[in-house]
Amino acid sequence: MYKRRNEQIQNQGNVDVWGSNILAPTPQVTASCGSGFCCNNSKAPIQLAAISLPTFSGIYSEWPTYYDIFGVMVHKNDQISDIQRLFHLRASLSGEAAQVIQGIEITAANYSIAWESLIARYNNKKVLIQSHTRGLYELSAITEESKQLRTFIDKLNCHINTLESLGENPRGWGSMLIHLITSKLDIDTIKA
């Protein structure tokens, strides 16, 4: 039986119909997902949601995220001209950040001046460290245990993780960090 099956395979897709010796061609069936790519191809493209251009208002703690996303989407995008970059830069800024480049005319030559002005103002590691350290001190005190405690922990971890990414070691602050945290907790949480 296996010998007969191997012969069928060797006959390039011909099938033995109901045990007879008559070989009929097997219809060729190909699977398609409609995208032109094989469905089991791990590099097949997927439809991603559109990413909107980030906005920046001048809050120092938001600068690293804005800088990275704008940098990839606009600044390093070879398909956009400098005049378009400047237009997108202006459109994505508000508040204090918009004032930094307010006096710069919209010309292709001025894009690099505007971008560098923002970098000079906001890409300051010391100010970012101070901003997140201040954020630790300005965490709201907890009056109710459950929901406020979760929010407190999330904000605390956010500031600590960002400080670590900036090269600081807030977990090594020891008793100072413990005092800072416990001073924000309610009596019931401290006792627990």
C-alpha positions in Angstrom: 0.0 0.0 0.0 2.8 2.4 0.9 4.6 1.6 -2.4 1.4 2.4 -4.3 1.1 5.7 -2.5 4.7 6.7 -3.2 4.1 5.9 -6.9 1.1 8.3 -6.8 3.2 11.1 -5.3 5.9 10.5 -7.8 3.3 10.8 -10.6 3.2 14.5 -9.7 -0.2 14.8 -8.1 -2.1 12.0 -9.9 -4.5 10.0 -7.8 -5.6 6.4 -8.0 -9.4 6.7 -8.4 -11.3 4.1 -6.4 -8.6 1.5 -6.5 -8.4 1.3 -10.3 -5.3 1.7 -12.4 -6.7 4.8 -14.1 -4.9 7.8 -12.9 -6.7 11.2 -13.0 -5.0 14.5 -12.4 -5.5 16.0 -9.0 -6.8 19.5 -9.0 -4.1 21.9 -7.7 -5.4 23.9 -4.7 -3.5 26.9 -3.3 -4.3 28.7 -0.1 -4.3 32.4 -0.1 -5.0 34.9 2.5 -5.4 37.7 0.0 -2.4 39.7 0.9 0.0 38.1 -1.6 2.1 36.7 1.2 2.1 33.2 2.6 0.0 32.9 5.7 2.7 31.2 7.7 5.3 33.8 6.8 6.4 35.4 10.1 7.3 38.6 8.2 3.8 39.1 6.7 2.7 42.7 7.2 0.0 43.5 9.7 -2.3 46.5 9.7 -1.2 48.8 12.6 -3.3 51.6 14.0 -2.1 55.1 12.9 0.1 56.8 15.4 -0.8 60.5 16.0 2.0 63.1 16.2 2.9 63.7 19.9 2.3 67.0 21.5 4.6 68.8 23.9 3.7 71.7 26.2 7.0 72.3 28.0 6.6 69.9 30.9 10.2 68.7 31.4 9.1 65.2 32.5 7.3 64.7 29.1 10.3 65.8 27.0 12.1 62.4 26.6 8.9 60.7 25.2 8.2 63.7 22.9 11.8 63.8 21.7 12.0 60.1 20.8 8.6 59.9 19.1 8.9 63.2 17.2 12.5 62.3 16.3 11.4 59.0 14.6 8.2 60.2 13.0 9.4 63.6 11.7 13.0 64.6 12.4 14.6 61.4 11.0 11.9 60.8 8.3 13.6 61.2 4.9 10.3 61.5 3.1 9.6 64.9 4.7 11.1 68.2 3.7 12.5 70.6 6.3 9.6 73.1 5.7 7.2 70.2 6.5 9.2 69.3 9.5 9.0 72.8 10.8 5.2 72.9 10.2 4.8 69.6 12.1 7.0 70.8 14.9 5.0 74.0 15.3 1.7 72.1 15.2 2.9 69.7 17.9 3.9 72.3 20.4 1.8 74.3 22.9 2.3 76.6 25.9 5.8 77.3 27.0 7.3 75.0 24.3 5.6 76.8 21.5 7.0 80.1 22.8 10.5 78.8 22.4 10.2 78.8 18.6 7.5 81.4 18.3 9.7 84.1 16.7 11.3 81.7 14.2 9.9 82.2 10.6 8.6 79.1 8.8 11.3 78.5 6.2 13.2 75.3 5.4 16.4 76.8 6.6 14.9 77.5 10.1 13.8 74.0 10.9 17.2 73.0 12.4 17.4 76.2 14.3 13.9 75.6 15.9 14.7 71.9 16.7 18.0 72.8 18.3 16.4 75.6 20.3 14.0 73.0 21.8 16.8 70.6 22.5 18.9 73.3 24.2 15.9 74.2 26.4 14.5 70.8 27.3 17.2 68.1 26.7 18.8 68.9 30.1 19.5 65.9 32.2 20.0 67.8 35.4 16.6 69.5 35.1 14.9 66.2 34.3 16.4 64.7 37.4 15.3 67.6 39.5 11.8 67.4 38.0 11.4 63.7 38.9 12.9 64.2 42.3 10.5 67.0 42.9 7.7 64.7 41.7 8.6 62.3 44.5 8.3 65.0 47.1 5.1 66.3 45.6 3.3 63.0 45.7 -0.1 63.4 47.3 -0.6 62.1 50.8 -2.9 59.1 51.1 -6.1 59.5 53.1 -7.9 56.4 51.9 -6.1 53.1 51.6 -7.2 51.2 48.5 -7.5 53.3 45.3 -5.2 56.1 46.4 -2.5 53.6 47.5 -2.4 52.1 44.0 -2.2 55.5 42.3 0.5 56.5 44.8 2.6 53.4 44.1 2.2 53.9 40.3 3.4 57.5 40.5 6.2 56.5 42.9 7.4 53.8 40.6 7.2 56.1 37.6 9.5 58.7 39.2 11.9 56.1 40.5 12.2 54.2 37.2 12.7 57.5 35.3 15.4 58.6 37.7 17.1 55.2 37.2 16.9 55.6 33.4 18.7 59.0 33.9 21.5 57.3 35.7 20.4 58.1 39.3 20.1 55.5 42.1 17.0 56.5 44.1 16.7 53.0 45.5 20.0 53.7 47.2 18.7 56.7 49.0 17.9 54.5 51.9 16.4 56.2 54.9 15.7 59.4 53.0 13.5 57.6 50.5 11.8 55.6 53.3 11.0 58.8 55.2 9.7 60.4 52.0 7.4 57.5 51.3 6.1 57.0 54.8 5.4 60.7 55.3 2.9 60.4 52.5 1.1 57.3 53.9 -1.9 57.4 56.2 -1.6 55.9 59.8 -3.5 52.7 58.9 -1.3 51.9 55.9 1.9 52.5 58.0 0.6 50.2 60.8 -0.2 47.4 58.2 
